[in-house]
Amino acid sequence: MSEITALIGGTGIYAPGNIKEGRVVRRETVSTPYGDVTVERTDDLIFLNRHAPNHSVPPHKVNYRANIKALHMLGVRRICATFAVGSINGDFELAVPVILSDFIDYSSGREHSFFDKIEASKGHVDMSVPFCPVLSGALEREAKARNLKVRRGGVYASTNGPRFESPAEIKAYRKMGADVVGMTLCPELPLALELGMSYAGLAFSINWGAGMTPNIELVHEGVDIIKDKMLHVMMAALANTKDADCTPASIL
Ligand code: HPA
């Protein structure tokens, strides 16, 4: 039996129309201790719409624990996730996907851990290597194979939303080392690592950060073209790796 893997689609990436490729896609609802989650799936690939079917949940209200727990309960150990972001580093072109390498968490007030009751002092997940290098390498290879220009390595500033940032916030995040800004990486990534899963992130910029242009202007040109390719790159990266290739973060 093949391993079960997952794609998490963020804003603008809505499967399964695009991922069907002749395979049967069905809906399944998983009941977790944190709430019910509906996914779309084939036998070995789960598609989770982060913002729920119909994009009805804003970033600060996403039930991240239910989403990640549901994937874990379905047997998923490897995840590729997409994010629509703003670029805050002038070198990070719009509509060129970034394979994320690190993050800074500026979010607050979210349920951000499964370790509410620490047993035997185990409850601190190691964030030294937050994004799986094996999955990230596979994303880079599969992008090359499909002529999709990507950038390897970028730091994601994870904000609370739903508002955009102020110009001073963007300047501060840039000074602190961030390249792109978005509202959903945290706590999704740390939660996945808490459950021993491996996770890679592909972010695509749809605007320059606040203050870098007179107003936030969302671009569509170029972005619509890469979305389908991104889905295929992520599916191939998952298909051409194995759970045993990846080293989950340790819990200390
Ligand atoms: N800031 C935060 N989240 C975003 C942005 C942004 O500029 N663009 C897309 N998601």
Boltz pocket constraint, residues with backbone or C-beta under 6 A from the ligand:
constraints:
  - pocket:
      binder: B
      contacts: [[A, 84], [A, 85], [A, 86], [A, 87], [A, 159], [A, 163], [A, 164], [A, 165], [A, 181], [A, 182], [A, 183], [A, 206], [A, 207], [A, 208], [A, 209], [A, 210]]
      max_distance: 6.0
